[in-house]
Amino acid sequence: MSMYFDVGDETLWNPSGGAGRLFLRQVEVFEAELGLPSGIGQGRHWGDPDTLEIDPRRYAEFTRALVERHCRTGHFVIHALSEGFVATAVALARRAGVEVLPPAPESGAVGDATGHDVQLPDGARTLTEAAVAALDTRARELDRHMAR
Protein backbone atom coordinates (compact mmCIF):
# COMPACT_ATOMS: atom_id res chain seq x y z
CA MET A 1 0.00 0.00 0.00
CA SER A 2 1.15 3.53 -0.62
CA MET A 3 0.50 6.94 0.87
CA TYR A 4 -0.48 10.24 -0.71
CA PHE A 5 0.84 13.65 0.30
CA ASP A 6 -1.42 16.17 -1.42
CA VAL A 7 -1.96 19.90 -1.78
CA GLY A 8 -5.54 20.26 -2.92
CA ASP A 9 -6.10 17.91 -5.84
CA GLU A 10 -2.40 17.53 -6.63
CA THR A 11 -0.40 14.60 -5.27
CA LEU A 12 3.10 15.82 -4.45
CA TRP A 13 4.47 12.51 -3.26
CA ASN A 14 3.21 8.94 -3.38
CA PRO A 15 5.71 6.90 -1.32
CA SER A 16 5.39 3.29 -0.30
CA GLY A 17 3.67 2.78 3.03
CA GLY A 18 6.95 2.06 4.80
CA ALA A 19 8.71 5.18 3.51
CA GLY A 20 5.64 7.33 4.19
CA ARG A 21 5.24 6.07 7.77
CA LEU A 22 8.94 6.60 8.49
CA PHE A 23 8.74 10.14 7.12
CA LEU A 24 5.66 10.89 9.26
CA ARG A 25 7.33 9.59 12.40
CA GLN A 26 10.30 11.82 11.74
CA VAL A 27 7.90 14.73 11.15
CA GLU A 28 6.53 14.10 14.67
CA VAL A 29 10.05 14.13 16.14
CA PHE A 30 10.92 17.43 14.51
CA GLU A 31 7.56 19.02 15.33
CA ALA A 32 8.45 18.36 18.98
CA GLU A 33 12.05 19.55 18.58
CA LEU A 34 11.06 22.78 16.80
CA GLY A 35 7.85 23.39 18.74
CA LEU A 36 6.04 23.94 15.44
CA PRO A 37 3.28 22.06 13.64
CA SER A 38 4.36 20.66 10.27
CA GLY A 39 1.19 21.49 8.38
CA ILE A 40 0.74 17.84 7.38
CA GLY A 41 -2.64 16.47 8.39
CA GLN A 42 -5.66 14.39 7.47
CA GLY A 43 -6.35 14.29 3.75
CA ARG A 44 -9.52 14.55 1.72
CA HIS A 45 -10.49 10.92 2.42
CA TRP A 46 -11.33 11.40 6.09
CA GLY A 47 -10.42 8.38 8.17
CA ASP A 48 -7.89 7.06 5.63
CA PRO A 49 -4.46 7.33 7.30
CA ASP A 50 -2.75 6.95 3.93
CA THR A 51 -4.04 10.24 2.49
CA LEU A 52 -2.47 13.37 3.90
CA GLU A 53 -2.98 17.04 3.11
CA ILE A 54 -0.18 19.59 3.30
CA ASP A 55 -0.97 23.15 4.33
CA PRO A 56 1.68 25.03 2.29
CA ARG A 57 1.82 28.02 4.66
CA ARG A 58 2.40 25.94 7.78
CA TYR A 59 4.68 23.51 5.98
CA ALA A 60 6.77 26.46 4.74
CA GLU A 61 7.26 27.73 8.30
CA PHE A 62 8.11 24.24 9.55
CA THR A 63 10.56 23.48 6.73
CA ARG A 64 12.33 26.83 6.98
CA ALA A 65 12.84 26.33 10.73
CA LEU A 66 14.01 22.76 10.07
CA VAL A 67 16.59 23.91 7.52
CA GLU A 68 17.78 26.72 9.81
CA ARG A 69 18.31 24.25 12.67
CA HIS A 70 20.02 21.70 10.42
CA CYS A 71 22.40 24.19 8.85
CA ARG A 72 23.35 25.78 12.15
CA THR A 73 24.03 22.69 14.23
CA GLY A 74 27.56 22.09 15.40
CA HIS A 75 26.87 18.51 16.43
CA PHE A 76 27.99 15.85 13.96
CA VAL A 77 25.64 13.14 15.21
CA ILE A 78 22.57 15.40 15.14
CA HIS A 79 23.55 16.56 11.68
CA ALA A 80 24.00 12.99 10.44
CA LEU A 81 20.71 11.82 11.97
CA SER A 82 18.72 14.64 10.42
CA GLU A 83 20.34 15.11 7.00
CA GLY A 84 18.20 12.70 4.95
CA PHE A 85 14.96 13.82 6.56
CA VAL A 86 15.73 17.51 6.05
CA ALA A 87 16.58 16.96 2.39
CA THR A 88 13.34 14.99 1.88
CA ALA A 89 11.33 17.73 3.61
CA VAL A 90 12.95 20.36 1.35
CA ALA A 91 12.19 18.35 -1.80
CA LEU A 92 8.56 18.01 -0.72
CA ALA A 93 8.38 21.74 0.10
CA ARG A 94 9.65 22.63 -3.35
CA ARG A 95 6.97 20.46 -4.91
CA ALA A 96 4.41 22.37 -2.84
CA GLY A 97 5.72 25.64 -4.29
CA VAL A 98 7.48 26.62 -1.08
CA GLU A 99 10.76 28.44 -1.46
CA VAL A 100 13.19 27.19 1.17
CA LEU A 101 16.44 29.09 1.24
CA PRO A 102 19.12 27.94 3.64
CA PRO A 103 20.53 30.54 5.99
CA ALA A 104 23.42 32.56 4.68
CA PRO A 105 26.79 31.09 5.59
CA GLU A 106 28.48 32.79 8.50
CA SER A 107 32.22 32.87 8.63
CA GLY A 108 33.39 31.20 11.80
CA ALA A 109 29.91 30.33 13.10
CA VAL A 110 29.94 27.35 15.43
CA GLY A 111 27.00 25.49 16.88
CA ASP A 112 23.40 26.54 16.94
CA ALA A 113 22.02 29.91 17.95
CA THR A 114 20.80 28.60 21.31
CA GLY A 115 24.12 27.14 22.38
CA HIS A 116 22.46 23.74 22.87
CA ASP A 117 23.82 20.51 21.46
CA VAL A 118 27.19 21.96 20.55
CA GLN A 119 29.90 19.37 20.16
CA LEU A 120 33.30 20.98 20.68
CA PRO A 121 36.15 21.08 19.87
CA ASP A 122 36.61 18.20 17.43
CA GLY A 123 32.96 18.21 16.37
CA ALA A 124 32.85 21.93 15.73
CA ARG A 125 31.40 22.67 12.34
CA THR A 126 30.98 25.95 10.61
CA LEU A 127 28.13 26.68 8.26
CA THR A 128 29.85 26.85 4.91
CA GLU A 129 28.71 27.34 1.37
CA ALA A 130 29.68 23.72 0.79
CA ALA A 131 27.31 22.51 3.55
CA VAL A 132 24.45 24.58 2.15
CA ALA A 133 25.18 23.33 -1.38
CA ALA A 134 25.28 19.72 -0.15
CA LEU A 135 21.77 20.02 1.33
CA ASP A 136 20.47 21.54 -1.90
CA THR A 137 22.09 18.79 -3.98
CA ARG A 138 20.69 16.06 -1.74
CA ALA A 139 17.17 17.55 -1.93
CA ARG A 140 17.34 17.68 -5.74
CA GLU A 141 18.62 14.11 -5.87
CA LEU A 142 15.80 12.89 -3.64
CA ASP A 143 13.23 14.77 -5.71
CA ARG A 144 14.19 12.67 -8.73
CA HIS A 145 13.46 9.48 -6.75
CA MET A 146 10.22 10.53 -5.03
CA ALA A 147 7.25 9.02 -6.88
CA ARG A 148 4.26 11.24 -7.61
C-alpha positions as a printed NumPy array, in Angstrom:
array([[  0.   ,   0.   ,   0.   ],
       [  1.151,   3.535,  -0.616],
       [  0.498,   6.944,   0.867],
       [ -0.484,  10.237,  -0.714],
       [  0.844,  13.647,   0.296],
       [ -1.417,  16.173,  -1.42 ],
       [ -1.962,  19.9  ,  -1.778],
       [ -5.542,  20.256,  -2.915],
       [ -6.101,  17.906,  -5.84 ],
       [ -2.395,  17.528,  -6.627],
       [ -0.396,  14.604,  -5.268],
       [  3.102,  15.818,  -4.446],
       [  4.471,  12.512,  -3.255],
       [  3.207,   8.936,  -3.376],
       [  5.71 ,   6.904,  -1.317],
       [  5.392,   3.287,  -0.3  ],
       [  3.667,   2.779,   3.031],
       [  6.945,   2.063,   4.804],
       [  8.708,   5.184,   3.51 ],
       [  5.635,   7.326,   4.191],
       [  5.241,   6.07 ,   7.769],
       [  8.939,   6.596,   8.491],
       [  8.741,  10.137,   7.123],
       [  5.659,  10.892,   9.256],
       [  7.329,   9.587,  12.395],
       [ 10.297,  11.825,  11.736],
       [  7.897,  14.728,  11.154],
       [  6.526,  14.104,  14.668],
       [ 10.047,  14.128,  16.14 ],
       [ 10.923,  17.43 ,  14.506],
       [  7.564,  19.025,  15.334],
       [  8.451,  18.363,  18.975],
       [ 12.049,  19.554,  18.579],
       [ 11.063,  22.779,  16.805],
       [  7.853,  23.388,  18.738],
       [  6.038,  23.941,  15.438],
       [  3.281,  22.058,  13.638],
       [  4.357,  20.661,  10.274],
       [  1.188,  21.489,   8.38 ],
       [  0.743,  17.836,   7.381],
       [ -2.638,  16.465,   8.389],
       [ -5.662,  14.394,   7.471],
       [ -6.345,  14.294,   3.746],
       [ -9.524,  14.547,   1.725],
       [-10.491,  10.921,   2.42 ],
       [-11.333,  11.401,   6.089],
       [-10.417,   8.376,   8.17 ],
       [ -7.894,   7.062,   5.627],
       [ -4.455,   7.329,   7.3  ],
       [ -2.751,   6.95 ,   3.93 ],
       [ -4.037,  10.239,   2.493],
       [ -2.473,  13.366,   3.895],
       [ -2.98 ,  17.04 ,   3.112],
       [ -0.18 ,  19.586,   3.296],
       [ -0.967,  23.15 ,   4.327],
       [  1.681,  25.031,   2.289],
       [  1.816,  28.024,   4.661],
       [  2.403,  25.936,   7.784],
       [  4.684,  23.511,   5.98 ],
       [  6.768,  26.461,   4.744],
       [  7.262,  27.726,   8.3  ],
       [  8.105,  24.239,   9.551],
       [ 10.556,  23.481,   6.733],
       [ 12.327,  26.83 ,   6.979],
       [ 12.84 ,  26.325,  10.73 ],
       [ 14.01 ,  22.762,  10.071],
       [ 16.594,  23.911,   7.524],
       [ 17.777,  26.716,   9.812],
       [ 18.306,  24.248,  12.665],
       [ 20.016,  21.704,  10.425],
       [ 22.399,  24.186,   8.853],
       [ 23.351,  25.782,  12.155],
       [ 24.028,  22.686,  14.234],
       [ 27.564,  22.093,  15.404],
       [ 26.868,  18.512,  16.43 ],
       [ 27.995,  15.854,  13.957],
       [ 25.639,  13.139,  15.208],
       [ 22.569,  15.402,  15.145],
       [ 23.548,  16.559,  11.676],
       [ 24.004,  12.992,  10.437],
       [ 20.712,  11.816,  11.97 ],
       [ 18.717,  14.644,  10.416],
       [ 20.343,  15.11 ,   7.003],
       [ 18.2  ,  12.704,   4.95 ],
       [ 14.963,  13.824,   6.557],
       [ 15.725,  17.513,   6.055],
       [ 16.584,  16.964,   2.391],
       [ 13.336,  14.991,   1.883],
       [ 11.33 ,  17.734,   3.608],
       [ 12.951,  20.357,   1.349],
       [ 12.194,  18.346,  -1.804],
       [  8.555,  18.012,  -0.721],
       [  8.383,  21.736,   0.099],
       [  9.653,  22.634,  -3.35 ],
       [  6.97 ,  20.461,  -4.912],
       [  4.412,  22.375,  -2.837],
       [  5.717,  25.638,  -4.289],
       [  7.475,  26.623,  -1.075],
       [ 10.763,  28.438,  -1.458],
       [ 13.192,  27.192,   1.167],
       [ 16.441,  29.092,   1.244],
       [ 19.117,  27.944,   3.636],
       [ 20.525,  30.54 ,   5.995],
       [ 23.419,  32.564,   4.685],
       [ 26.787,  31.086,   5.589],
       [ 28.477,  32.791,   8.496],
       [ 32.219,  32.867,   8.626],
       [ 33.386,  31.196,  11.802],
       [ 29.906,  30.328,  13.102],
       [ 29.944,  27.352,  15.427],
       [ 27.002,  25.493,  16.879],
       [ 23.404,  26.54 ,  16.939],
       [ 22.023,  29.907,  17.951],
       [ 20.802,  28.599,  21.313],
       [ 24.118,  27.14 ,  22.376],
       [ 22.461,  23.744,  22.866],
       [ 23.82 ,  20.505,  21.458],
       [ 27.186,  21.962,  20.549],
       [ 29.901,  19.373,  20.164],
       [ 33.297,  20.976,  20.682],
       [ 36.155,  21.08 ,  19.872],
       [ 36.612,  18.198,  17.429],
       [ 32.964,  18.21 ,  16.372],
       [ 32.852,  21.928,  15.73 ],
       [ 31.398,  22.665,  12.339],
       [ 30.978,  25.952,  10.613],
       [ 28.131,  26.679,   8.263],
       [ 29.851,  26.849,   4.908],
       [ 28.712,  27.343,   1.372],
       [ 29.683,  23.716,   0.79 ],
       [ 27.306,  22.506,   3.555],
       [ 24.447,  24.579,   2.146],
       [ 25.18 ,  23.328,  -1.383],
       [ 25.277,  19.717,  -0.146],
       [ 21.77 ,  20.016,   1.33 ],
       [ 20.47 ,  21.539,  -1.898],
       [ 22.092,  18.793,  -3.977],
       [ 20.689,  16.06 ,  -1.742],
       [ 17.169,  17.554,  -1.929],
       [ 17.341,  17.683,  -5.741],
       [ 18.624,  14.108,  -5.869],
       [ 15.797,  12.894,  -3.637],
       [ 13.228,  14.767,  -5.707],
       [ 14.194,  12.667,  -8.729],
       [ 13.464,   9.475,  -6.746],
       [ 10.224,  10.532,  -5.032],
       [  7.252,   9.015,  -6.882],
       [  4.26 ,  11.235,  -7.613]])
